[in-house]
Amino acid sequence: MSEDNLRAYRRTLRLTMSIPVVILGVDTDGNSFSESRHTQVINEHGGEIAMAHRLAVGTEVSVENRAMGVVSKAIVMSSGAKYQARDLHPVVLKLLEAKNVWGIIFEPDDWRPVAS
């Protein structure tokens, strides 16, 4: 899919932001884990996080923003191979609950400043 098609498919603007979160769940080996990480890219409906644990697509996890005291459920939409330079997997999450776990206010897609 081209970048233009991806932009049209996305529901909200993506932001490159480093927000500290804790991801809790069960990895592909069946082990429970709690992993402190920072987001790489977020939008109103999910985000991408580089993680040490390998997660299967479809796995439900909890995303906790301890600074805000907010926890939200998410589902793993994709989980890639380890980055060559680091021992981390890129994981894309889709939030299942309408909670502002990122602490960011997203502008509506149709928002435009008024010309003066």
N, C-alpha and C positions, 0 to 999 in steps of 0.2 A: 504494500500500500504506500503511495507517495505521501510526502510530508503534507501537501495540500489536502489530500483526502483524509489523512489522520486529523488535521486541524478541524475539518468539517465534521468528523465523527465525534470528536471530543465534546463533552458537554460544557466544560468550563476551561478557562485559561490555566495553563500549566506554569508553575513558578519554580525556579531553582532556589531552594531554601534548605538550610540546615537547621532542623528542629529536633531537639533531643526527645527521643521516645523509647519506650520499652516494648518489645514485641514478645508475647507469651503464646505458646502453643505446643504442638507436637511435630517433630521433624520427620523426615522420610524414613529414619531408622526406628521410629516409634518412641523416641525419647522426648519427655517433656523438657521445655527450655524456657528461659527468660533471658532475653538478649537486649542490652542497652546499645542503641545505635542513633544515628542522625539521619534524617530524611535527606534525599538528594533532590528529588522533584516531587512537588505536591500539586494537587488541584482539589476542588471542593469535594470530589467523590473518591479520592484515593491518593496514592503516591508510590514512589519507588524508593527502596531502601537497600543498601548493600549489607548482606547478612552473612555470618559465619555458618549458620545452620542451613542445610538444604531443605527446602519446603516443596511439597507436591502441589501442583495446580489443583485448586478446589479445596484446599485445606483452610479451615477457619482458624483465625488467630485473634488475639486481643491486641489492640494498639493503645498504649497508655502514655499520656502526656502528664507526667508527675508534677511538673511546674504548674499546670492548670488544674490538676486533680480530675482529669477527664479520661475515661476509658471508652473505647468503641470497638465493636466487632468488625472484622474485615475478612475477606476471602482472597486467597492467592490467585491472581489472574495469570501470572507467568513467573517462572523461576529459571534463570539462566545458568550457564556454566560459570565457574569461577573466573574472575578477572585475572589476566595473566600477571599483572603487577602486584595484585593483592590476593589474599586467601579468602575472598568474599564473593557471594553470589548476588547478582542483581535480582531483587524480588519486587514485583509490581502487585500492589494491594488495592482492592476495591472496598471502600467502607460500606458496611451493611446497615449502619445506623446513621440517622441524621443528627450527628453530634459534631460540633466544631472541635475536633481533636487537635487540629493544627494551631488553633488560636489566631486564625487569619480571617479577615472579612473579605470575601470575594465579591467583586463588583459584578452586577448582572451583565451578561454578554451584550445586551443592547444598550448599555450605558454609554452615552456620549456627552462630552462637555458642551455647554451651551455657548454658541458663538456670541461674542459681544459686539 
